[in-house]
Amino acid sequence: MILYYTPQTRAFPVLWALEELAAQYELKAVDLSRGEQKTDEYHRLNPMTKVPTLVDGEAVVTETGAILLHIVENAPNSSLLPRRGDSRRAACLKWLFFVGSSLEPAMAERFQGWTPNPYYNGWGDFERVLDAMSSALARRPWLVGELFTVADIYLAADLRIARTGNLIAAELAPFADYLHRVERRPAFVGLWRSIRAAPLDRTFPDGVSALTRESPEDGHDSS
Ligand SMILES: N[C@@H](CCC(=O)N[C@@H](CS)C(=O)NCC(=O)O)C(=O)O
């Protein structure tokens, strides 16, 4: 699998999921600041000219939620997506879609100061989204209960951005404890360590080669 990746973007939850799965993958860096997402080569893969994009054999998958679903569905014996027949699967899928269709627009509403229009907007408004997540996480460790799933990866990646951008206070319950649990996961810790240890700037984790270059660079992410 090849993940087209830019640090500090929506490519981060995909990278994190690949690490949780201990998957074999290659990263190709897309430098947004240099417009590498607009090249003909990249546009053919992702007509929205956005990261992330995943190439898995013949399949080209775009949209973060779809990529996450694709990789966990195809991973053998992964607990990140409850099996068919397990009632938690529906909840996991619900939350996976919720992040892209409700949480992200609600965050955009707050970041950009849009006037809330809760009846017409599919996400309601930021407060409603916060309440829904809060009730889900109030009495259980993960979105679907005791099982950490791919939906937690996607949600937590965005909640970390919401926390950094002061959309939610760092100590706000139940998110503070939730993010604390997330940030202790071995895959997350390992990924973060490699990100921290690496040089700054346009460099990426080991094995990453830029879209327009051939040779790997040592590197870093600060997503
Ligand atoms: N709905 C898309 C959004 C992807 C997205 O907005 N990516 C941003 C980075 S987080 C991007 O590539 N921006 C560059 C651009 O639009 O030129 C997804 O979830 O994959």
The ligand as a Gaussian input file, in Angstrom:
#p B3LYP/6-31G(d) Opt

LIG

0 1
 N      -12.655000      15.221000       2.748000
 C      -11.239000      15.064000       2.562000
 C      -10.551000      16.319000       2.999000
 C       -9.068000      16.254000       2.754000
 C       -8.407000      17.598000       3.009000
 O       -9.076000      18.636000       3.152000
 N       -7.095000      17.614000       2.992000
 C       -6.365000      18.869000       3.143000
 C       -5.288000      18.684000       4.202000
 S       -5.998000      18.241000       5.776000
 C       -5.658000      19.200000       1.837000
 O       -5.176000      18.315000       1.164000
 N       -5.584000      20.490000       1.473000
 C       -4.829000      20.931000       0.329000
 C       -5.631000      21.572000      -0.751000
 O       -6.866000      21.599000      -0.686000
 O       -5.002000      22.063000      -1.701000
 C      -10.727000      13.848000       3.330000
 O      -11.283000      13.573000       4.409000
 O       -9.812000      13.165000       2.874000

